[in-house]
Amino acid sequence: MAEVATEVIVARTGRNFQRYEEKFRLVAGCIPYRWKETVENGADNLQDRLEVLMISSPNRQDLIFPKGGWENDETIVEAASREALEEAGVRGIIKEPILGEWKFKSKSRQNSCSSEGTCKGYMFAMEVTEELQCWPEQASHDRRWLCTSDAWKICRYDWMREALSSCITFLSGQTLFSSVKLEEPSSYFFPQQLNLLSTHSADDFFSPVTCYQY
């Protein structure tokens, strides 16, 4: 009987190849998304059809989008694709241009007034084409598909909500909130409070889309 080849993917560790720009650690990530084939009540607007993939972190109840250090032996698109694969176990089509650039503190430096530990992050939209059943950081990150309104409520950081807004703008091709209204939540929800499906610069947004398959 012929043996079936098994793909083994190992996550990168350490920061020996980490890119820096002045005092900033450079980070790349993406918002993985998919389109629902059918929606309830026959609705056919972006808010009803679009779902985004978010991941959990150990000992935290809120969710984030996959991201991580951009290393000097890869392009920024390759870095964003790699992080999606390592942290969320998905492959897909990375679309350019970038959704935006954000500066933020690393997780361990959130309460520090020092500039040390500051990151500069670049986010992309990724159309998911494949979900792996096993992935390198599966023990640390659960993944969940969410509608955009739920994702907005439970994003861990404000800059991630801004990235989500940019993603919606990019995918809708319309002015933000013209078809999708995401209001600032009066209080933040945790995943267990929601009915979730668990699977265990504006001109730049309208420039021609470049697609990369990984």
Phi and psi in degrees as GROMACS dihedral restraints (atoms count N, CA, C in turn):
[ dihedral_restraints ]
;  ai    aj    ak    al  type     phi  dphi    fc
    3     4     5     6     1   -69.6    20    10
    4     5     6     7     1   141.1    20    10
    6     7     8     9     1   -79.8    20    10
    7     8     9    10     1   144.1    20    10
    9    10    11    12     1   -94.1    20    10
   10    11    12    13     1   123.5    20    10
   12    13    14    15     1   -67.3    20    10
   13    14    15    16     1   136.9    20    10
   15    16    17    18     1  -113.2    20    10
   16    17    18    19     1   127.3    20    10
   18    19    20    21     1   -77.5    20    10
   19    20    21    22     1   128.0    20    10
   21    22    23    24     1  -112.8    20    10
   22    23    24    25     1   120.8    20    10
   24    25    26    27     1  -116.8    20    10
   25    26    27    28     1   128.4    20    10
   27    28    29    30     1  -116.3    20    10
   28    29    30    31     1   132.5    20    10
   30    31    32    33     1   -74.0    20    10
   31    32    33    34     1   144.2    20    10
   33    34    35    36     1   -72.2    20    10
   34    35    36    37     1   146.0    20    10
   36    37    38    39     1  -131.4    20    10
   37    38    39    40     1   161.8    20    10
   39    40    41    42     1    79.6    20    10
   40    41    42    43     1   172.4    20    10
   42    43    44    45     1  -127.3    20    10
   43    44    45    46     1    30.5    20    10
   45    46    47    48     1   -64.2    20    10
   46    47    48    49     1   -29.3    20    10
   48    49    50    51     1  -109.8    20    10
   49    50    51    52     1    13.1    20    10
   51    52    53    54     1   -63.4    20    10
   52    53    54    55     1   135.2    20    10
   54    55    56    57     1   -85.1    20    10
   55    56    57    58     1   141.3    20    10
   57    58    59    60     1  -131.4    20    10
   58    59    60    61     1   150.7    20    10
   60    61    62    63     1  -131.4    20    10
   61    62    63    64     1   105.6    20    10
   63    64    65    66     1    56.0    20    10
   64    65    66    67     1  -120.7    20    10
   66    67    68    69     1   -92.2    20    10
   67    68    69    70     1    -0.2    20    10
   69    70    71    72     1   -94.5    20    10
   70    71    72    73     1   134.3    20    10
   72    73    74    75     1   -82.4    20    10
   73    74    75    76     1   128.4    20    10
   75    76    77    78     1   -86.9    20    10
   76    77    78    79     1   132.1    20    10
   78    79    80    81     1  -128.3    20    10
   79    80    81    82     1   140.9    20    10
   81    82    83    84     1  -126.1    20    10
   82    83    84    85     1   143.0    20    10
   84    85    86    87     1  -157.6    20    10
   85    86    87    88     1  -176.6    20    10
   87    88    89    90     1  -152.0    20    10
   88    89    90    91     1   163.0    20    10
   90    91    92    93     1  -108.2    20    10
   91    92    93    94     1   100.7    20    10
   93    94    95    96     1   -69.5    20    10
   94    95    96    97     1   137.5    20    10
   96    97    98    99     1  -141.1    20    10
   97    98    99   100     1   163.2    20    10
   99   100   101   102     1  -149.6    20    10
  100   101   102   103     1   162.6    20    10
  102   103   104   105     1  -107.4    20    10
  103   104   105   106     1   128.7    20    10
  105   106   107   108     1   -71.2    20    10
  106   107   108   109     1   136.4    20    10
  108   109   110   111     1   -72.5    20    10
  109   110   111   112     1   -37.1    20    10
  111   112   113   114     1  -131.6    20    10
  112   113   114   115     1   149.7    20    10
  114   115   116   117     1  -130.5    20    10
  115   116   117   118     1   158.3    20    10
  117   118   119   120     1   -67.9    20    10
  118   119   120   121     1   148.5    20    10
  120   121   122   123     1    62.7    20    10
  121   122   123   124     1    15.1    20    10
  123   124   125   126     1    69.3    20    10
  124   125   126   127     1    12.4    20    10
  126   127   128   129     1   -65.3    20    10
  127   128   129   130     1   148.2    20    10
  129   130   131   132     1  -138.8    20    10
  130   131   132   133     1    43.3    20    10
  132   133   134   135     1  -107.2    20    10
  133   134   135   136     1   167.8    20    10
  135   136   137   138     1   -59.8    20    10
  136   137   138   139     1   -41.9    20    10
  138   139   140   141     1   -61.2    20    10
  139   140   141   142     1   -35.0    20    10
  141   142   143   144     1   -79.4    20    10
  142   143   144   145     1   -29.1    20    10
  144   145   146   147     1   -94.8    20    10
  145   146   147   148     1   -25.5    20    10
  147   148   149   150     1   -87.9    20    10
  148   149   150   151     1   131.8    20    10
  150   151   152   153     1  -125.8    20    10
  151   152   153   154     1   144.2    20    10
  153   154   155   156     1  -120.6    20    10
  154   155   156   157     1   152.1    20    10
  156   157   158   159     1  -102.3    20    10
  157   158   159   160     1   127.6    20    10
  159   160   161   162     1  -123.5    20    10
  160   161   162   163     1   161.7    20    10
  162   163   164   165     1  -128.0    20    10
  163   164   165   166     1   154.9    20    10
  165   166   167   168     1   -94.8    20    10
  166   167   168   169     1   169.4    20    10
  168   169   170   171     1  -129.5    20    10
  169   170   171   172     1   153.7    20    10
  171   172   173   174     1   -57.4    20    10
  172   173   174   175     1   135.2    20    10
  174   175   176   177     1    64.6    20    10
  175   176   177   178     1    21.5    20    10
  177   178   179   180     1  -128.0    20    10
  178   179   180   181     1   148.8    20    10
  180   181   182   183     1  -102.1    20    10
  181   182   183   184     1   -18.4    20    10
  183   184   185   186     1   -89.1    20    10
  184   185   186   187     1   176.8    20    10
  186   187   188   189     1  -125.5    20    10
  187   188   189   190     1   161.4    20    10
  189   190   191   192     1  -137.7    20    10
  190   191   192   193     1   171.4    20    10
  192   193   194   195     1   -96.6    20    10
  193   194   195   196     1   149.1    20    10
  195   196   197   198     1   -62.8    20    10
  196   197   198   199     1   134.6    20    10
  198   199   200   201     1  -162.2    20    10
  199   200   201   202     1   164.5    20    10
  201   202   203   204     1   178.7    20    10
  202   203   204   205     1  -178.8    20    10
  204   205   206   207     1   -62.8    20    10
  205   206   207   208     1   136.6    20    10
  207   208   209   210     1   -88.7    20    10
  208   209   210   211     1   120.4    20    10
  210   211   212   213     1  -100.2    20    10
  211   212   213   214     1   159.7    20    10
  213   214   215   216     1   -79.9    20    10
  214   215   216   217     1    -0.1    20    10
  216   217   218   219     1  -106.9    20    10
  217   218   219   220     1    18.7    20    10
  219   220   221   222     1  -145.9    20    10
  220   221   222   223     1   156.8    20    10
  222   223   224   225     1   -78.6    20    10
  223   224   225   226     1   167.8    20    10
  225   226   227   228     1   -65.7    20    10
  226   227   228   229     1   -34.1    20    10
  228   229   230   231     1   -66.4    20    10
  229   230   231   232     1   -42.3    20    10
  231   232   233   234     1   -63.0    20    10
  232   233   234   235     1   -38.4    20    10
  234   235   236   237     1   -64.8    20    10
  235   236   237   238     1   -45.2    20    10
  237   238   239   240     1   -63.3    20    10
  238   239   240   241     1   -40.7    20    10
  240   241   242   243     1   -64.7    20    10
  241   242   243   244     1   -42.4    20    10
  243   244   245   246     1   -63.0    20    10
  244   245   246   247     1   -43.6    20    10
  246   247   248   249     1   -64.2    20    10
  247   248   249   250     1   -38.5    20    10
  249   250   251   252     1   -63.0    20    10
  250   251   252   253     1   -38.8    20    10
  252   253   254   255     1   -70.1    20    10
  253   254   255   256     1   -46.0    20    10
  255   256   257   258     1   -69.0    20    10
  256   257   258   259     1   -44.4    20    10
  258   259   260   261     1   -90.4    20    10
  259   260   261   262     1   -34.7    20    10
  261   262   263   264     1  -114.5    20    10
  262   263   264   265     1    -9.5    20    10
  264   265   266   267     1    67.9    20    10
  265   266   267   268     1    36.8    20    10
  267   268   269   270     1  -128.5    20    10
  268   269   270   271     1   149.5    20    10
  270   271   272   273     1  -117.8    20    10
  271   272   273   274     1   157.7    20    10
  273   274   275   276     1  -179.2    20    10
  274   275   276   277     1  -163.4    20    10
  276   277   278   279     1  -104.1    20    10
  277   278   279   280     1   112.2    20    10
  279   280   281   282     1   -80.1    20    10
  280   281   282   283     1   131.0    20    10
  282   283   284   285     1  -114.3    20    10
  283   284   285   286     1   134.0    20    10
  285   286   287   288     1  -106.7    20    10
  286   287   288   289     1   156.8    20    10
  288   289   290   291     1   -78.6    20    10
  289   290   291   292     1   174.9    20    10
  291   292   293   294     1   -63.7    20    10
  292   293   294   295     1   154.2    20    10
  294   295   296   297     1   -74.0    20    10
  295   296   297   298     1   -24.2    20    10
  297   298   299   300     1   160.1    20    10
  298   299   300   301     1   178.1    20    10
  300   301   302   303     1  -125.3    20    10
  301   302   303   304     1   131.9    20    10
  303   304   305   306     1  -132.3    20    10
  304   305   306   307     1   144.4    20    10
  306   307   308   309     1  -110.1    20    10
  307   308   309   310     1   133.3    20    10
  309   310   311   312     1  -155.7    20    10
  310   311   312   313     1   163.4    20    10
  312   313   314   315     1   -82.3    20    10
  313   314   315   316     1   147.2    20    10
  315   316   317   318     1   -66.8    20    10
  316   317   318   319     1   162.3    20    10
  318   319   320   321     1   -55.6    20    10
  319   320   321   322     1   -39.0    20    10
  321   322   323   324     1   -78.9    20    10
  322   323   324   325     1    -8.8    20    10
  324   325   326   327     1  -118.9    20    10
  325   326   327   328     1    19.3    20    10
  327   328   329   330     1   -58.5    20    10
  328   329   330   331     1   -35.2    20    10
  330   331   332   333     1  -100.7    20    10
  331   332   333   334     1    10.7    20    10
  333   334   335   336     1   -92.5    20    10
  334   335   336   337     1   141.9    20    10
  336   337   338   339     1   -86.9    20    10
  337   338   339   340     1   -10.6    20    10
  339   340   341   342     1   -74.0    20    10
  340   341   342   343     1   153.5    20    10
  342   343   344   345     1   -77.5    20    10
  343   344   345   346     1    -9.9    20    10
  345   346   347   348     1   -62.9    20    10
  346   347   348   349     1   139.3    20    10
  348   349   350   351     1    82.9    20    10
  349   350   351   352     1    15.4    20    10
  351   352   353   354     1   -85.1    20    10
  352   353   354   355     1   137.2    20    10
  354   355   356   357     1  -114.3    20    10
  355   356   357   358     1   153.0    20    10
  357   358   359   360     1  -117.0    20    10
  358   359   360   361     1   114.4    20    10
  360   361   362   363     1  -109.9    20    10
  361   362   363   364     1   142.6    20    10
  363   364   365   366     1  -120.9    20    10
  364   365   366   367     1   127.8    20    10
  366   367   368   369     1  -117.8    20    10
  367   368   369   370     1   145.2    20    10
  369   370   371   372     1  -123.6    20    10
  370   371   372   373     1   163.2    20    10
  372   373   374   375     1   -91.2    20    10
  373   374   375   376     1   138.0    20    10
  375   376   377   378     1  -128.3    20    10
  376   377   378   379     1   119.5    20    10
  378   379   380   381     1   -81.3    20    10
  379   380   381   382     1   115.7    20    10
  381   382   383   384     1   -74.8    20    10
  382   383   384   385     1   130.2    20    10
  384   385   386   387     1  -115.7    20    10
  385   386   387   388     1   -14.8    20    10
  387   388   389   390     1  -152.5    20    10
  388   389   390   391     1   133.8    20    10
  390   391   392   393     1  -114.8    20    10
  391   392   393   394     1   121.5    20    10
  393   394   395   396     1   -82.7    20    10
  394   395   396   397     1   145.9    20    10
  396   397   398   399     1   -78.1    20    10
  397   398   399   400     1   -27.0    20    10
  399   400   401   402     1  -130.6    20    10
  400   401   402   403     1   139.3    20    10
  402   403   404   405     1  -145.7    20    10
  403   404   405   406     1   162.2    20    10
  405   406   407   408     1   -56.2    20    10
  406   407   408   409     1   -42.0    20    10
  408   409   410   411     1  -107.8    20    10
  409   410   411   412     1    31.6    20    10
  411   412   413   414     1   -60.9    20    10
  412   413   414   415     1   -34.5    20    10
  414   415   416   417     1   -67.2    20    10
  415   416   417   418     1   -23.9    20    10
  417   418   419   420     1  -101.5    20    10
  418   419   420   421     1   -22.2    20    10
  420   421   422   423     1  -132.1    20    10
  421   422   423   424     1   113.7    20    10
  423   424   425   426     1   -80.4    20    10
  424   425   426   427     1   160.3    20    10
  426   427   428   429     1  -128.8    20    10
  427   428   429   430     1   146.4    20    10
  429   430   431   432     1  -145.0    20    10
  430   431   432   433     1   132.8    20    10
  432   433   434   435     1   -85.7    20    10
  433   434   435   436     1   133.2    20    10
  435   436   437   438     1  -134.5    20    10
  436   437   438   439     1   149.6    20    10
  438   439   440   441     1   -70.5    20    10
  439   440   441   442     1   160.7    20    10
  441   442   443   444     1   -63.6    20    10
  442   443   444   445     1   -34.5    20    10
  444   445   446   447     1   -67.8    20    10
  445   446   447   448     1   -39.5    20    10
  447   448   449   450     1   -69.2    20    10
  448   449   450   451     1   -40.7    20    10
  450   451   452   453     1   -60.3    20    10
  451   452   453   454     1   -40.9    20    10
  453   454   455   456     1   -59.3    20    10
  454   455   456   457     1   -40.9    20    10
  456   457   458   459     1   -69.1    20    10
  457   458   459   460     1   -32.3    20    10
  459   460   461   462     1  -111.9    20    10
  460   461   462   463     1    11.7    20    10
  462   463   464   465     1   -58.5    20    10
  463   464   465   466     1   137.1    20    10
  465   466   467   468     1   -70.0    20    10
  466   467   468   469     1   -37.8    20    10
  468   469   470   471     1  -122.3    20    10
  469   470   471   472     1   149.2    20    10
  471   472   473   474     1   -60.4    20    10
  472   473   474   475     1   -37.9    20    10
  474   475   476   477     1   -65.7    20    10
  475   476   477   478     1   -27.4    20    10
  477   478   479   480     1   -72.8    20    10
  478   479   480   481     1   -33.5    20    10
  480   481   482   483     1   -64.7    20    10
  481   482   483   484     1   -38.8    20    10
  483   484   485   486     1   -63.0    20    10
  484   485   486   487     1   -40.8    20    10
  486   487   488   489     1   -64.1    20    10
  487   488   489   490     1   -39.6    20    10
  489   490   491   492     1   -63.4    20    10
  490   491   492   493     1   -42.6    20    10
  492   493   494   495     1   -59.7    20    10
  493   494   495   496     1   -42.6    20    10
  495   496   497   498     1   -64.0    20    10
  496   497   498   499     1   -37.7    20    10
  498   499   500   501     1   -63.7    20    10
  499   500   501   502     1   -44.2    20    10
  501   502   503   504     1   -63.8    20    10
  502   503   504   505     1   -42.2    20    10
  504   505   506   507     1   -59.1    20    10
  505   506   507   508     1   -46.3    20    10
  507   508   509   510     1   -61.6    20    10
  508   509   510   511     1   -45.1    20    10
  510   511   512   513     1   -76.0    20    10
  511   512   513   514     1   -29.7    20    10
  513   514   515   516     1   -83.7    20    10
  514   515   516   517     1   -25.7    20    10
  516   517   518   519     1    67.8    20    10
  517   518   519   520     1    21.3    20    10
  519   520   521   522     1  -129.6    20    10
  520   521   522   523     1   169.9    20    10
  522   523   524   525     1   -63.7    20    10
  523   524   525   526     1   137.6    20    10
  525   526   527   528     1   -53.7    20    10
  526   527   528   529     1   135.6    20    10
  528   529   530   531     1    78.5    20    10
  529   530   531   532     1    -0.2    20    10
  531   532   533   534     1   -69.3    20    10
  532   533   534   535     1   -34.3    20    10
  534   535   536   537     1  -119.2    20    10
  535   536   537   538     1   -17.7    20    10
  537   538   539   540     1  -125.9    20    10
  538   539   540   541     1   120.7    20    10
  540   541   542   543     1  -109.3    20    10
  541   542   543   544     1   114.7    20    10
  543   544   545   546     1  -115.8    20    10
  544   545   546   547     1   105.1    20    10
  546   547   548   549     1   -88.7    20    10
  547   548   549   550     1   146.2    20    10
  549   550   551   552     1   -60.6    20    10
  550   551   552   553     1   123.5    20    10
  552   553   554   555     1   -66.9    20    10
  553   554   555   556     1   141.1    20    10
  555   556   557   558     1   -71.6    20    10
  556   557   558   559     1   -27.2    20    10
  558   559   560   561     1  -147.8    20    10
  559   560   561   562     1   155.6    20    10
  561   562   563   564     1   -95.7    20    10
  562   563   564   565     1   137.2    20    10
  564   565   566   567     1   -93.5    20    10
  565   566   567   568     1   151.4    20    10
  567   568   569   570     1  -103.6    20    10
  568   569   570   571     1   155.5    20    10
  570   571   572   573     1   -53.4    20    10
  571   572   573   574     1   -35.8    20    10
  573   574   575   576     1   -70.7    20    10
  574   575   576   577     1   -12.8    20    10
  576   577   578   579     1   -86.1    20    10
  577   578   579   580     1    -8.8    20    10
  579   580   581   582     1  -111.1    20    10
  580   581   582   583     1   155.9    20    10
  582   583   584   585     1   -86.5    20    10
  583   584   585   586     1    89.8    20    10
  585   586   587   588     1  -103.2    20    10
  586   587   588   589     1   149.7    20    10
  588   589   590   591     1   -95.3    20    10
  589   590   591   592     1   112.2    20    10
  591   592   593   594     1  -102.7    20    10
  592   593   594   595     1   136.2    20    10
  594   595   596   597     1  -117.8    20    10
  595   596   597   598     1    47.2    20    10
  603   604   605   606     1   -58.9    20    10
  604   605   606   607     1   -30.9    20    10
  606   607   608   609     1   -58.3    20    10
  607   608   609   610     1   -32.0    20    10
  609   610   611   612     1   -63.7    20    10
  610   611   612   613     1   -29.0    20    10
  612   613   614   615     1   -68.1    20    10
  613   614   615   616     1   -19.4    20    10
  615   616   617   618     1  -109.3    20    10
  616   617   618   619     1    10.7    20    10
  618   619   620   621     1   -75.3    20    10
  619   620   621   622     1   163.1    20    10
  621   622   623   624     1   -54.4    20    10
  622   623   624   625     1   139.5    20    10
  624   625   626   627     1   -86.0    20    10
  625   626   627   628     1   130.2    20    10
  627   628   629   630     1  -105.1    20    10
  628   629   630   631     1   132.1    20    10
  630   631   632   633     1  -113.7    20    10
  631   632   633   634     1   138.8    20    10
  633   634   635   636     1  -125.9    20    10
  634   635   636   637     1   127.2    20    10
  636   637   638   639     1   -98.6    20    10
  637   638   639   640     1   127.8    20    10
